[in-house]
Amino acid sequence: MENEEKQTEEVIDQKQEEQGKQEEQKQEETQEQGKVEDKKEEEQPPSDEAKGKTFTEEEVNTLVQDGKQELLSEIEQLKAQIKELEQYKPVDKTPDQLQIEKDRAEIFSEKVDLALQKSELSDFKQFISGSTIEEVNASIDAFKKLLNQRDLNNGYQPEGDANAGKKADAYETAKKNGDYKGMFGALLSRK
């Protein structure tokens, strides 16, 4: 709040300096107009209507006060806006809240480690991700399916069924011998 007050005071000072400069410029212009009018008056006879107006000290002070009041009201509006916007400012966490978050992160990490140990996938921790334990379990299941599929694809795969030739031979042998029971049995034993 002290910073805001200092900033507000700085803004007020800057505005007052700007307004003071503007007033000085107006006074200089007025004086220059007065000089020009004096020269014109020397050249021409004085007229009833004055073309330029010079300000008295009271009028200048009144103008300065009015400008100052405008600036102060503007500053008050800005202060109100600052207060209104402060409600959207994130709240700084207390040390207790920070400790709770740290503890929760540690507990979650331990749960992930335990789930990986149950699944016998502790070596693959860097490949498992998730922000909740359900997401981690889903990731573990997907990884297990992938590993199982990989094991199946890399395992021994015979080119044909070794028993298929024997069954076909048993059927053919029974057929040659005219053994209908043997033929029927050979067909039933096929899958």
C-alpha positions in Angstrom: 0.0 0.0 0.0 2.9 2.3 0.7 4.2 1.8 -2.9 0.7 2.7 -4.2 0.6 5.8 -2.1 4.1 6.8 -3.3 3.0 6.1 -6.9 -0.1 8.1 -6.4 1.9 11.0 -4.9 4.3 10.8 -7.9 1.4 10.9 -10.3 -0.1 13.9 -8.5 3.2 15.7 -8.6 3.7 14.9 -12.3 0.2 16.2 -13.1 0.7 19.3 -11.0 4.0 19.9 -12.8 2.4 19.4 -16.2 -0.5 21.7 -15.2 2.0 24.3 -13.9 3.9 24.2 -17.1 0.7 24.6 -19.1 -0.3 27.5 -16.9 3.1 29.1 -17.4 2.7 28.7 -21.1 -0.8 30.3 -21.0 0.6 33.1 -19.0 3.5 33.6 -21.4 1.0 33.5 -24.3 -1.2 35.9 -22.5 1.8 38.2 -21.9 2.9 37.9 -25.5 -0.7 38.7 -26.6 -0.6 41.6 -24.3 2.6 42.8 -25.8 1.2 42.4 -29.3 -2.0 44.2 -28.2 0.2 47.0 -26.8 1.9 47.3 -30.1 -1.4 47.3 -31.9 -2.7 49.9 -29.5 0.2 52.0 -30.3 -0.4 51.6 -34.0 -4.2 51.9 -33.7 -6.4 53.8 -31.5 -7.8 51.8 -28.6 -11.1 50.1 -29.2 -13.9 49.4 -26.9 -13.5 45.6 -27.0 -10.3 44.0 -25.8 -9.0 41.4 -28.1 -6.9 39.4 -25.6 -7.5 38.9 -21.9 -4.9 39.0 -19.2 -5.5 37.0 -16.1 -5.1 38.4 -12.6 -3.3 36.5 -10.0 -6.6 35.5 -8.4 -7.9 34.1 -11.7 -4.7 32.1 -12.2 -4.9 30.7 -8.6 -8.5 29.8 -9.3 -7.6 28.0 -12.5 -4.8 26.1 -10.7 -7.1 25.1 -7.8 -9.7 23.9 -10.3 -7.1 21.8 -12.2 -5.8 20.5 -8.9 -9.4 19.4 -7.9 -9.8 17.7 -11.2 -6.5 15.8 -10.7 -7.4 14.8 -7.2 -10.8 13.5 -8.3 -9.1 11.5 -11.1 -6.7 10.1 -8.6 -9.5 9.0 -6.3 -11.1 7.3 -9.3 -7.9 5.5 -10.0 -7.5 4.4 -6.4 -11.0 3.0 -6.5 -10.1 1.1 -9.7 -7.0 -0.2 -8.0 -8.9 -1.5 -5.0 -11.5 -3.1 -7.3 -8.7 -4.9 -9.3 -6.9 -6.1 -6.2 -9.6 -8.6 -5.7 -8.4 -10.4 -8.8 -4.8 -10.4 -7.6 -3.6 -14.0 -6.7 -3.3 -14.4 -2.9 0.2 -15.2 -1.7 0.3 -18.6 -0.1 1.2 -19.0 3.5 4.1 -21.3 4.5 1.5 -23.8 5.9 -0.2 -23.9 2.5 3.1 -24.3 0.7 4.0 -27.2 3.1 0.6 -28.9 2.4 1.1 -28.7 -1.3 4.6 -30.2 -1.0 3.2 -33.0 1.2 0.5 -33.7 -1.3 3.0 -33.9 -4.1 5.2 -36.4 -2.1 2.2 -38.6 -1.2 1.1 -38.6 -4.9 4.7 -39.6 -5.9 4.6 -42.4 -3.4 1.3 -43.7 -4.7 2.7 -43.7 -8.2 5.7 -45.6 -7.0 3.5 -48.2 -5.2 1.3 -48.6 -8.3 4.4 -49.2 -10.5 5.8 -51.7 -8.0 2.5 -53.6 -8.0 2.6 -53.8 -11.7 6.2 -54.7 -11.8 7.0 -51.6 -13.9 9.2 -49.6 -11.5 11.9 -49.5 -14.2 9.6 -47.6 -16.5 8.6 -44.7 -14.1 9.7 -42.0 -16.6 7.2 -43.3 -19.2 4.2 -43.2 -16.9 2.4 -39.9 -16.5 -0.8 -38.5 -15.0 -2.0 -35.8 -12.6 -4.4 -38.2 -10.7 -3.9 -41.7 -9.5 -6.6 -42.9 -12.0 -4.7 -41.4 -14.9 -1.5 -43.0 -13.7 -3.3 -46.4 -13.4 -4.7 -46.0 -16.9 -1.2 -45.1 -18.2 0.2 -48.2 -16.4 -2.5 -50.5 -18.0 -1.8 -49.1 -21.5 1.9 -49.6 -21.0 1.4 -53.2 -19.8 -0.7 -53.9 -22.9 2.0 -52.4 -25.1 4.7 -54.6 -23.4 2.6 -57.7 -23.6 1.9 -57.1 -27.3 5.6 -56.6 -27.9 6.5 -59.8 -26.1 3.9 -61.7 -28.2 5.3 -60.3 -31.4 8.9 -61.0 -30.4 8.2 -64.5 -29.1 8.5 -67.8 -31.0 6.0 -68.1 -33.8 6.0 -71.5 -35.7 5.3 -71.3 -39.4 2.6 -73.9 -39.3 0.8 -76.1 -36.8 3.1 -79.0 -36.0 0.2 -81.3 -35.2 -1.7 -80.4 -38.4 0.5 -82.7 -40.5 0.0 -85.6 -38.1 -3.8 -85.1 -38.0 -3.9 -84.9 -41.8 -1.8 -88.0 -42.0 -4.1 -89.9 -39.5 -7.1 -89.0 -41.7 -5.4 -89.9 -44.9 -4.2 -93.2 -43.4 -7.6 -94.0 -42.1 -9.1 -93.1 -45.5 -6.7 -95.4 -47.4 -7.5 -98.2 -45.0 -11.2 -97.6 -45.3 -11.4 -97.0 -41.5 -14.4 -94.8 -41.2 -14.1 -94.6 -37.4 -10.5 -93.5 -37.7 -11.4 -90.9 -40.3 -14.2 -89.6 -38.1 -11.9 -89.5 -35.0 -9.2 -87.7 -36.9 -11.7 -85.0 -38.1 -13.0 -84.5 -34.5 -9.5 -84.1 -33.1 -8.8 -81.2 -35.5 -9.5 -77.7 -34.3 
